[in-house]
Amino acid sequence: MTMRKYFLSLFAVIIACQAYSQLKTYQVDAGKIKAHIQPTMYGIFFEDINMAGDGGLYAELVKNRSFEFKTPLMGWKEVKEDGADGSILILNRGEEDANNPRYIQMASKSSKGYGLINEGFHGMGIKKDDQYNFSVLAKVPTSSPVNLRIELINQKGEVIGGTNIIASSKEWKKYTSSFKATETDPKASLKVLIDGAGMIDLDMISLFPQDTWKQRPGGLRADLVQKLADMKPGFLRFPGGCIVEGRELETRYQWKRTIGDIASRRMIINRWNTEFAHRPSPDYYQSFGLGFLEYFELAEDIGASPLPIINCGMACQFNTCELVPLNELGPYVQDALDLIEFANGPVTTSWGKKRAEQGHPKPFNLKMLGVGNEQWGPQYIERYKIFEKAIHAKYPQIKLVCSLGPNPDGEVFDELNKTFRSLNANILDEHYYRSPEWFLSNAKRYDNYDRKGPKIFAGEYAAQSVGIASPENKNNWQCAMSEAAFMTGLERNADVVNMASYAPLFAHVEGWQWTPDLIWFDNLQSFGTPNYYVQQLYSLNKGTDVVSLTLNNEPVTGQDGCFASAALDNNSHELIIKIINTSKQEQKAEFSIKGVIPGSKGTLTVLQSDDLNAVNSLKEPLTVSPQKSEIGLDKNLVKLDMKPYSFNIIRVSIAK
Ligand code: AHR
């Protein structure tokens, strides 16, 4: 570098530093309401990817409980205690039970323990003193009763809990027993043994913790649901994601197969089983123990509006793009209509009755439905039109979500955008898996959207630290902070953007296929990423009405690296200011408030790290986590020393 260039760049740095260190006065005019914020604004996108469902949220501890994996004994191993002798057969009932055809026959010839051991999902997470519920479908082909010994085994091979069952029924019968674990182990396994000589047929071998969410038998993992409840989400989108589509139509998501008796919910391969060669998951299947009733109940439990997505007659366009001919779309459309009846219909309707039979007579108040997941092209549009006509003919009040494809720009996006707008579509689902820089430079994305057109659902987004679906992507602070900055743009445009959700939601630390993800877990614990805290903070500090916040009469969309928005909360009578300082300089700010009378005190919540690469982990879950303190006001002025790389939320009470 020449001396001249050196001094010029030094001079530029000094000028920039001066700009950052100058006190900036932001004007907040709470009398100028810009938009109403929908209660649905910040929600959750759930998909059974990364072991989010089986092996994750669904608390079943036994993998391949009904022997329906392609390899029937995957997850199971034969056990011969002290040289015991026996045999195991895989039997098939065929049409007698087409949804659950396989079962096993175990025969023991000696007096020693003989049977199987199940490895769980990367082990079974067992907690000392917690109660575990074992159940099995069994029948005894001979006249002699069989003594089943059930044992939980820790990683050292020691017994840490167990029970005995004597089976004597010649017909299929469900046997249950409960026991307490004596030790904690994140990777226990379960032995199911015949004690003594005998023969028995077994199916649906199951073990659940008693301590599930709301203590529901066969329910969901309480700590993971709690993480969702803590977000106070506005909506729950389910069941995905590409899982709706299937790699081929055969493996698409069919909601009717996911309700009712769990033994009759036909298990199929999970489409993420084979998706990524770099993360093979040969044991990833869908038991549908977490099915549509459970999704609706989950939404209800956490106060979220349900948003189911249905297959529109198209398999995943990144895979086979298998299409249902238009004249054979009838059953697919009927599935959509029946789903609405299942969710909302009185118990006198046939699907409302099924809901009631499953223990939920009260309707779920479904208001939105997604037609297709991440579809595009003319084939999608022609299928969408058929769905839309049939659904709105019967249920005109249901808002339909339609896809704008996998990218937020480009020819495919433009075409879909133009077409769906011309069709007066209700809600457009945009997806962006882009770099942190993209998020920063798109904070104004919605500023010029048509205010009278369809509403926007930012249905899947996440900043990618390396590149889309790269296994090297990290949930680091840079990504989370850029999402926070971008979200000021969602909030400022809440009249157009009605819903937003980060994706994907969950990942098992050993069983993932896709990263980054919002919440990570192992078999016993979970942690929220910095991105989780960004989502949570937006949701908990949503407010009801966007108000004007400007710097030099302009919205704050990146000036000196700052992004900001403000909202009134008419329920709690507070003013909420969000400001993100994405620069590495500390910055001095003051907010001059008019249009309301603020109190003399408020709170400041800060999510911050000096290190853009900072991440949370199971060992250090709170490295980047919100810190709350009190702040004082000087009449209508709030002063804030913004730390570098910080997301700041100010809440001040206002006179009613
Ligand atoms: O979130 C992961 C995947 O990304 C979703 O399944 C799909 O809709 C998108 O391509």
Residues whose N, C-alpha, C, O or C-beta is under 5 A from the ligand:
A	BS01	AHR	G241 C242 I243 E374 A503 P504
